[in-house]
Amino acid sequence: MTDGEKMLQLAKTRIGEKYVNVCVPKNNRNWHGPWDCAEFMSWLVYQVGGFLYGCVDDKANPATVEAYTGAWKTDSERLGKRIPWQQAASTVGAVLLRYPPGPGMMGHIVVCDGKGGTVEAMGTAYGVRAGKVSGRHWDTGVLLPNFTYGEAGDELELAEPTKLYAIGRPDMKASVIKDIQRALRDLGFNPGPINGEYNDLTVAAVAAFQATKGLIVDGQVGPQTAKRLKIDL
């Protein structure tokens, strides 16, 4: 069994456990939650590979050091290998990473089953669960250093998200951004000026709203977040 397969199989044993934004002791084999997305993935790496990865200090105490999607972004630049997200989706145990939209903000991270599915700590409304790759935004795939993987499987039918509002995304409509901003303001989340610009203030307000609803906290408005905001993308 490859290390990627071991990581996926271990992840599956935690499906159904709770999500909380909490620091997980990476060296505790018997930990059964709560989890957050980056803590879950860094715990899996430590359990399978015996080293810290995606933590704010990979040389710190594994029992107390924090994992963070921003640290996963940094580590993946120099340790291991970045691969196209489509290739990761067809590789058992590969990682998919969505970068944080800004300093101190959260991204998202999952482990792939090689068939277009994922295992991930998704949010407080979902816990650890099986998900899917297609129709979601990913910045990169990651193969971990010193891990073994099988060959990527057949090319999968995977789609980019058709409607997504996030910093830097093309083809966003100012009128829709204003709808997002108004909905946030009316719900008590300050998005800054209602100006049709998807900026850091809007991202922070979206993330705060997502946290209260138990959604993936990434500051992006896709179909799920739009539904909760009661707006049409």
Secondary structure, DSSP 8 states (H G I E B T S, - for coil): --HHHHHHHHHHTTTT--B-S----TT-TT----B-HHHHHHHHHHHHHSS--SBS-TTS-TTT--B-HHHHHHHHHHSSEEE-HHHHHTSTT-EEEE--SSTT---EEEEE-SSSEEEEEEETTTEEEEEESTTS--SEEEE-TT-------S-------SS-B-TT-TT--HHHHHHHHHHHHHTT---SS-SS---HHHHHHHHHHHHHHT---SS-B-HHHHHHHT---
